[in-house]
């Protein structure tokens, strides 16, 4: 089953291009669907906002925004709070991507290309945060700290961090999908529906939080 999931054809759309085709993967299309859902929700939840006599919907939205900002702010600290919008955006995108299985779609985070892209974006931001805070010279010098002998290890960490973020998210989502498929074969009716609440919602949100927690930790270290 694991082999079937990994080796399945990931191409959804073949677009004629030159003498061949330009392939669009399923994970890309599902990512577009996730973004479309988020855009619709944002427009619906932020329309007709007021300063006075606010509605219950606006009060709920403001409370949720303040709560998320508080959680992310505690992770980043005061010096790195400017990177909160990125962390919140990634958190929401990954959480919704992981939960898309509730409507029968394959989570885009089950594609290694998607998790790798998210990881590379995060690590590039981490290193840029360090360069902006310390300057290019001090940033380069930080690879020799606390002693020059571990410079190689510090440089190697640049490659280990995105790989760790990528494989952790990919592995957990893939593992949850495999478990759900096995359960569907054994108990095809009631149990899968109940467990999907855990794997698609709870575990999906936890994995999104872990990804953003580690990214926040790396940014906080980079600007200290």
C-alpha positions in Angstrom: 0.0 0.0 0.0 2.8 2.4 0.9 4.4 1.6 -2.5 1.1 2.4 -4.3 0.8 5.7 -2.6 4.4 6.7 -3.3 4.4 5.4 -6.9 1.0 6.7 -7.9 0.8 9.0 -10.9 0.9 12.5 -9.5 0.1 14.3 -12.7 -3.5 15.6 -13.0 -3.3 17.9 -16.1 -1.2 17.6 -19.2 -0.8 21.0 -20.9 0.5 20.9 -24.5 3.9 22.7 -24.5 6.2 22.7 -27.5 6.7 19.1 -28.7 5.6 17.7 -25.4 3.5 18.4 -22.4 3.7 20.6 -19.3 2.5 18.5 -16.4 0.5 20.0 -13.5 0.6 17.8 -10.4 -2.4 16.9 -8.3 -0.8 18.5 -5.2 -0.5 21.8 -7.1 -4.2 21.8 -8.0 -5.2 20.8 -4.5 -3.0 23.6 -3.2 -4.9 26.0 -5.5 -8.2 24.7 -4.0 -6.9 25.2 -0.5 -5.9 28.8 -1.4 -9.3 29.4 -3.0 -11.1 28.2 0.1 -8.9 30.4 2.3 -9.5 33.5 0.1 -13.3 32.9 0.2 -13.2 32.5 4.0 -11.1 35.6 4.4 -13.4 37.7 2.3 -16.5 36.4 4.0 -15.1 36.8 7.5 -13.6 40.3 7.0 -16.5 41.9 5.1 -18.5 44.8 6.7 -16.1 45.2 9.6 -17.1 48.0 12.1 -15.4 50.0 14.9 -18.5 50.1 17.1 -21.4 47.8 17.6 -19.5 44.9 16.1 -21.2 41.6 15.2 -20.6 38.3 16.8 -18.8 37.1 13.7 -16.4 40.0 13.9 -15.8 39.5 17.6 -15.1 35.8 17.0 -12.7 36.7 14.1 -10.9 39.3 16.2 -10.5 36.9 19.1 -9.1 34.2 16.8 -6.6 36.7 15.3 -5.5 37.9 18.6 -5.1 34.4 19.9 -3.0 33.3 16.9 -0.9 36.4 17.1 -0.3 35.8 20.8 0.8 32.2 20.2 3.1 33.1 17.3 4.4 36.2 19.2 5.5 34.0 22.2 7.3 31.6 19.8 9.2 34.4 18.0 9.9 36.8 20.8 10.0 40.6 20.6 13.1 40.8 18.3 11.5 38.6 15.6 7.9 39.6 15.9 8.0 41.2 12.5 8.1 37.7 10.9 4.7 36.8 12.5 2.7 37.3 9.3 4.7 34.7 7.5 4.5 32.2 10.3 0.7 32.7 10.6 0.2 32.4 6.9 2.2 29.1 6.7 0.5 27.8 9.8 -3.0 28.3 8.3 -2.0 27.0 4.9 -0.5 23.8 6.2 -3.4 23.2 8.7 -6.0 23.6 5.9 -3.9 21.5 3.5 -3.7 18.7 6.1 -7.5 18.9 6.7 -8.4 18.8 3.0 -8.8 15.1 3.3 -12.1 15.7 5.0 -13.7 16.4 1.6 -12.0 13.5 -0.1 -8.9 15.1 -1.5 -5.3 14.0 -1.1 -3.4 16.5 1.2 -0.8 18.4 -0.9 1.6 18.0 2.1 1.7 14.3 1.2 3.8 15.3 -1.8 7.5 15.6 -1.0 7.8 18.5 -3.5 5.3 20.6 -1.5 6.9 20.0 1.9 10.4 20.6 0.4 9.2 23.9 -1.1 7.8 25.0 2.3 10.9 24.0 4.1 13.2 25.8 1.7 11.1 29.0 1.9 11.3 28.9 5.7 15.1 28.3 5.9 15.8 31.0 3.3 13.7 33.4 5.5 15.7 32.2 8.6 19.0 33.0 7.0 17.8 36.3 5.6 16.6 37.3 9.1 20.1 36.6 10.4 21.7 38.6 7.6 19.4 41.6 8.1 19.9 41.5 11.9 23.7 40.9 12.1 24.9 42.1 8.7 26.7 39.8 6.1 30.0 39.8 8.0 28.7 38.9 11.4 26.3 36.4 9.8 29.3 34.6 8.2 31.3 34.9 11.4 28.4 33.2 13.3 29.3 29.9 11.5 32.6 29.8 13.4 30.9 30.2 16.8 31.4 29.2 19.6 34.7 27.8 18.1 36.1 27.6 14.6 36.5 23.8 14.8 32.7 23.3 14.5 32.3 25.5 11.4 31.7 22.5 9.2 28.9 21.4 11.5 27.3 24.8 11.5 27.4 24.9 7.6 26.0 21.3 7.5 23.1 22.5 9.6 22.0 24.7 6.8 21.1 21.5 4.8 19.9 19.5 7.8 17.3 22.0 8.9 15.2 22.1 5.7 15.6 18.3 5.3 14.3 17.8 8.8 11.3 20.2 8.4 10.5 18.6 5.0 10.7 14.9 6.0 8.9 15.4 9.4 5.8 17.0 7.8 5.8 14.6 4.8 6.4 11.5 6.9 3.7 12.3 9.4 1.0 13.1 6.8 2.0 10.0 4.7 1.9 7.8 7.8 -1.6 9.1 8.8 -2.8 8.4 5.2 -1.4 4.9 5.2 -3.1 4.1 8.5 -6.4 5.5 7.3 -6.2 3.4 4.1 -5.5 0.3 6.1 -8.4 0.9 8.4 -10.7 1.5 5.5 -9.8 -1.9 4.2 -10.4 -3.6 7.5 -13.4 -1.6 8.9 -14.8 0.3 5.9 -17.8 2.1 7.5 -17.8 3.7 10.9 -14.3 3.6 12.3 -12.6 5.5 9.4 -15.0 8.4 9.8 -14.3 8.7 13.5 -10.5 8.4 13.1 -10.5 10.9 10.2 -11.5 13.5 12.8 -8.2 12.8 14.6 -5.8 12.3 11.7 -7.3 15.1 9.4 -8.1 17.7 12.0 -6.2 17.2 15.3 -3.0 15.6 13.9 -3.1 17.9 10.9 -3.2 21.0 13.1 -0.5 19.6 15.3 1.9 19.0 12.4 1.2 22.5 11.1 2.1 23.9 14.6 5.3 21.8 14.9 6.5 23.0 11.5 5.8 26.7 12.4 7.2 26.2 15.9 10.6 24.9 14.6 10.6 27.7 12.0 10.0 30.3 14.7 12.7 28.8 16.8 15.2 29.0 14.0 14.3 32.7 13.3 14.5 33.5 16.9 18.0 32.0 17.1 19.0 33.8 13.9 18.2 37.3 15.2 19.6 36.9 18.7 
